[in-house]
Amino acid sequence: MFNSTHDFIEYCTHRMNKGRFSLDHFKSLLEQLGNPQLQLKTVHIAGTNGKGSTTDYLRSILQTSGYKVGTFTSPHLEVHNDRIRINNQFISDDDLLSYGNRFYDLIEKNELSMFEIDTLIAIYYFIEKEVDIALFEVGLGGRLDATNVIRPLVSLITSIGYDHMDILGHTLEEISFEKAGIIKEHVPLITAEDKENCLFVFKSVCEERHSDYSRIQQASNIQTDQNISFKYRDLDITLNTLAFYQIKNSSLAIECAFYLRECGYEISNQSIVDGLRNTQWKGRFETISTSPLIIIDGAHNMHGIDALVESTRLCKKPLIIVFSALKDKETEKMIHALVEIADEVIVTEFEFYRAAPLELLSANNQVTAIRKPIDAIEYALKKSSEGTCLITGSLYFISDVRQVLLPQILRR
């Protein structure tokens, strides 16, 4: 049993690798508990990138419409509690500790991983706090992910790219099949994906499971100034970001809102417009400071880097990039893409058991290697004093930067 929330989170963190990439044991546990997750009205969100942003756009739309909305996302950006929220408020330390002690015996007996623990707590928290709807973001893949115990009103798949290939497969078709594992019998799928080979997989699974299949429409009249605005269907949308990739994510949230309206949720067009305008998903092309100009973005795989590159054309020069990643990513390709657009790329390493070592990241001789992240950022700020300092890479790295390093630097 735990005396503090810190002790419980430490315990969970040590169980990060405890689980297997399999759903059977977690599904069996929930069956023994009476399948509590089926009490919830839910939306399930999968995809390589954009899951968190789509979840938050949809959360904001529903909250603006007057609903009590649970969200389950990962990894955390600020504190562990931010994975589990109601109306964008993190689960409290007291509640997290209470659930930790309540489920301790179950966790031990069933050897649950950290992600399975978080999923279990989220399910009970949302039920007991009586949310109107809960949005579950997939952790990894979809078919065998712990969140795939829910039966949603609708399934969303953002987009597909190469990531976690050692687990999900080495082709886009294989990865698409794993993501499509969230599609349930007679539950519709909406996707923001546009690659035909991926869509073929989605259509096939939907046909097999008698589920409706639809895609987002093209946005039009896209304009940029201090933010991005565009027209979607008959709605004039403004997003509180300059990240082009958020057009697709917000469009998917709009389509989901339209579907939920058909399910009986009262969601006005104005709530959609206002909800999107008021959304700021932290860590995604987020402006941390305007003087000096610092932007952070959790582009943690090649797919994310490609999306990021499109938005950097709006960045004031010189563009100095600080980058770090996990060692199982396509780091060489990612760095090459950043070198193409930046005046200088600085690579660094951070403390995490899966982090890429500096020697791996600095194999490309076109980069500047600085071992300590705080030194790398300070160097970048000096070089970008008249332009933009962009810090990107692993979400774990971005979390450290946002929570610890930048506050230290900007206080000086």
Residue pairs with C-beta under 8 A, 6 or more apart in sequence:
1 101
1 104
2 8
2 11
2 97
2 100
2 101
2 104
4 97
5 93
5 94
5 96
5 97
5 100
8 96
8 97
8 100
8 101
9 80
9 96
11 100
12 80
12 100
12 114
12 117
12 118
13 80
13 114
15 107
15 112
15 113
15 114
15 117
16 113
16 114
16 115
17 113
18 111
18 112
18 113
18 114
19 26
19 111
19 112
19 113
19 114
19 115
19 116
19 146
21 140
21 141
21 144
21 167
22 144
23 143
23 144
23 145
23 146
23 148
23 149
25 110
25 111
26 110
26 112
26 116
26 119
26 146
26 149
27 149
29 106
29 110
29 112
29 120
30 36
30 37
30 120
30 123
30 149
35 149
36 123
36 124
36 127
37 123
37 149
37 150
37 151
38 150
38 151
39 127
40 70
40 123
40 126
40 127
40 131
40 133
40 134
40 150
41 132
41 133
41 134
41 153
42 133
42 134
42 135
42 136
42 150
42 151
42 152
42 153
43 58
43 133
43 134
43 135
43 136
43 152
43 153
43 154
43 155
43 156
43 256
43 260
44 136
44 138
44 147
44 148
44 150
44 152
44 154
44 155
44 156
44 182
45 51
45 54
45 55
45 58
45 135
45 136
45 137
45 138
45 155
45 156
45 157
45 158
46 138
46 141
46 142
46 145
46 155
46 156
46 157
46 158
46 179
46 182
47 54
47 138
47 156
47 157
47 158
47 159
47 160
47 179
47 192
47 193
48 158
48 159
48 160
48 161
48 162
48 163
48 175
48 179
48 301
48 303
49 158
49 159
49 161
49 163
49 245
49 301
49 303
49 304
49 307
50 158
50 159
50 192
50 245
50 248
50 249
50 252
51 73
51 137
51 138
51 158
52 73
52 137
52 281
52 284
53 246
53 249
53 250
53 281
53 284
54 156
54 158
54 192
54 249
54 250
54 252
54 253
55 71
55 73
55 135
55 137
56 71
56 73
56 88
56 279
56 281
57 249
57 250
57 252
57 253
57 275
57 276
57 279
57 281
58 135
58 253
58 256
58 257
59 69
59 71
59 85
59 87
59 88
59 135
60 88
60 275
60 276
60 278
60 279
61 253
61 254
61 257
61 267
61 271
61 272
61 275
61 276
62 69
62 132
62 133
62 257
62 260
62 265
62 267
62 275
63 69
63 87
63 88
63 275
64 271
64 274
64 275
64 278
65 265
65 266
65 267
65 268
65 271
65 275
66 266
67 132
67 133
67 265
68 86
68 87
68 129
68 130
68 131
68 132
68 133
69 86
69 87
69 131
69 132
69 133
69 134
69 135
70 84
70 85
70 86
70 122
70 125
70 126
70 129
70 131
70 133
70 134
70 135
71 84
71 85
71 86
71 88
71 134
71 135
71 137
72 83
72 84
72 118
72 119
72 122
72 126
72 134
72 135
72 136
72 137
72 147
73 82
73 83
73 85
73 137
74 83
74 115
74 118
74 137
74 139
75 83
75 395
75 396
75 399
76 82
76 83
76 399
77 282
77 283
77 298
77 395
77 398
77 399
77 402
77 403
78 90
78 282
78 399
78 402
78 403
79 90
80 96
81 90
81 91
81 92
81 93
81 96
82 90
83 118
83 122
84 90
84 91
84 96
84 118
84 121
84 122
84 125
85 91
86 125
86 126
86 129
86 131
91 121
91 125
95 125
96 121
99 121
99 124
99 125
100 117
100 121
103 117
103 120
103 121
106 112
106 120
107 117
112 120
113 146
115 139
115 140
115 146
116 146
119 136
119 139
119 146
119 147
119 149
122 134
122 136
126 134
133 153
133 260
133 265
136 147
136 150
136 152
137 147
138 145
138 147
138 148
138 179
138 182
139 145
139 146
139 147
140 164
140 167
140 168
141 164
141 167
141 168
141 178
141 179
141 181
142 148
142 157
142 178
142 179
142 180
142 181
142 182
143 177
143 178
143 179
143 180
143 181
143 182
144 178
144 181
145 181
145 182
147 182
148 181
148 182
151 184
151 187
152 182
152 184
152 187
153 187
153 259
153 260
153 263
154 187
154 188
154 189
154 190
154 256
154 259
154 260
154 263
155 182
155 183
155 184
155 187
155 188
155 189
155 190
155 211
156 189
156 190
156 191
156 192
156 252
156 256
157 179
157 180
157 182
157 189
157 190
157 191
157 192
157 193
157 202
158 191
158 192
158 193
158 248
158 249
158 252
159 191
159 192
159 193
159 194
159 248
159 303
160 172
160 175
160 176
160 179
160 193
160 195
160 198
160 303
161 172
161 175
161 301
161 302
161 303
161 304
161 306
162 172
162 175
162 301
162 302
162 303
162 330
163 175
163 300
163 301
163 302
163 303
163 329
164 328
165 175
166 328
168 174
168 175
168 178
169 175
169 177
169 178
172 195
172 197
172 198
173 197
173 198
173 200
173 201
176 193
176 197
176 198
176 201
176 202
177 201
177 205
180 189
180 201
180 202
180 205
183 189
183 202
183 205
183 206
183 209
183 211
184 209
184 211
185 209
185 210
185 211
186 209
186 210
186 211
187 209
187 211
188 211
188 212
188 213
188 214
188 259
189 202
189 205
189 206
189 211
189 212
189 213
189 214
190 214
190 215
190 216
190 252
190 255
190 256
190 259
191 199
191 202
191 213
191 214
191 215
191 216
191 252
192 215
192 216
192 248
192 249
192 251
192 252
193 199
193 202
193 215
194 215
199 215
202 213
203 213
205 211
206 212
206 213
207 213
214 255
216 248
216 251
216 252
216 254
216 255
217 232
217 233
217 251
217 255
219 230
219 231
219 232
219 237
219 247
219 251
220 230
220 231
220 232
221 229
221 230
221 231
222 228
222 229
222 230
222 244
222 247
223 229
223 230
224 242
224 314
226 242
227 238
227 239
227 240
227 241
227 242
228 238
228 239
228 241
228 242
228 243
228 244
228 246
228 247
229 236
229 237
229 238
229 239
230 237
230 247
231 237
232 250
232 251
232 254
233 254
234 269
235 254
235 269
235 272
235 273
236 273
237 250
237 254
237 273
237 276
237 277
238 273
238 276
238 277
239 246
239 247
239 250
239 276
239 277
239 279
240 277
240 278
240 279
240 280
241 280
241 284
241 285
242 285
242 311
242 314
243 284
243 285
243 297
243 307
243 308
243 311
244 307
244 310
244 311
245 307
245 308
245 310
245 311
246 284
246 285
250 276
250 279
253 276
254 272
254 276
257 267
257 272
258 267
260 267
261 267
280 286
282 402
283 296
283 297
283 298
283 395
283 398
283 399
283 402
284 297
284 298
285 295
285 297
285 308
285 311
286 295
286 296
286 297
287 293
287 294
287 295
288 294
288 295
288 296
288 402
288 406
289 406
289 410
292 381
292 384
292 385
292 389
293 316
293 384
293 387
293 388
293 389
294 381
294 388
294 389
294 390
294 391
294 406
295 315
295 388
295 389
295 390
295 391
296 390
296 391
296 392
296 398
296 401
296 402
296 406
297 304
297 308
297 390
297 391
297 392
297 398
298 304
298 392
298 393
298 394
298 395
298 398
299 305
299 307
299 308
299 334
299 392
299 393
300 325
300 326
300 329
300 393
300 394
300 395
301 329
301 330
301 334
302 329
302 330
302 333
302 334
302 337
305 333
305 334
305 337
305 338
305 392
306 337
308 392
309 337
309 338
309 340
309 341
312 319
312 341
312 342
312 390
313 341
315 387
315 388
315 390
316 386
316 387
316 388
317 343
317 387
317 388
318 343
318 344
318 383
318 384
318 386
318 387
318 388
319 341
319 342
319 343
319 384
319 387
319 388
319 390
320 342
320 343
320 344
320 345
320 346
320 380
320 383
320 384
320 387
320 388
320 389
320 390
321 338
321 342
321 344
321 345
321 346
321 380
321 390
321 391
321 392
322 346
322 347
322 348
322 373
322 376
322 377
322 380
322 389
322 390
322 391
322 392
323 334
323 335
323 338
323 345
323 346
323 347
323 348
323 361
323 391
323 392
323 393
324 347
324 348
324 349
324 350
324 355
324 356
324 361
324 373
324 393
324 394
324 397
325 331
325 334
325 355
325 356
325 361
325 393
325 394
325 397
326 352
326 354
326 355
326 356
326 394
326 396
327 354
327 355
327 356
327 357
327 360
328 354
329 356
329 394
331 356
331 360
331 361
332 363
332 364
334 393
335 345
335 347
335 361
335 364
335 367
336 364
338 345
338 392
339 345
339 364
339 366
339 367
342 390
343 383
343 387
344 368
344 380
344 383
345 366
345 367
345 368
346 367
346 368
346 369
346 370
346 376
346 379
346 380
347 358
347 361
347 362
347 367
347 368
347 369
347 370
347 376
348 358
348 361
348 369
348 370
348 371
348 372
348 373
348 375
348 376
349 355
349 356
349 357
349 358
349 361
349 371
349 373
350 373
350 394
350 396
350 397
350 400
351 400
352 394
352 396
352 397
354 396
355 394
355 396
355 397
358 369
358 371
361 367
361 369
362 369
368 379
370 376
370 379
373 397
373 400
373 401
373 405
374 405
374 408
374 409
377 389
377 391
377 401
377 405
377 406
377 409
378 409
380 389
380 391
381 389
381 409
391 398
391 401
392 398
